[in-house]
Amino acid sequence: MTADKGAAVTGSASGEISDTFAFTIWLHKEAVIRALSAELDQCDYANALTQQQREVRLSEIGRDRLRAEREEAALVWHAQAQAMPSSTGPTSDTPASSTSLSSR
């Protein structure tokens, strides 16, 4: 809006912030970085997993999760075959869940 010098300006404006958390982080970026840096300085790196240990553990978690999803699918299919009430889909929306349920 423009107005002559000394003239009254009237109007209104509005906006919407859909992600207030992200906006707050952006607004206080330096404070967030300082706080996170302080937390990292207090970490106990002596007891941290090595990259190889982390990969082994993640592999084990993936294998265990797939086994559990397959067992869940087998139970659902058994219940459906017996005309029992059952869940009709994966309990998670991850690709592994939908793959393991549909691969039988």
Beta strands, then each sheet from edge to edge (+ up, - down):
end
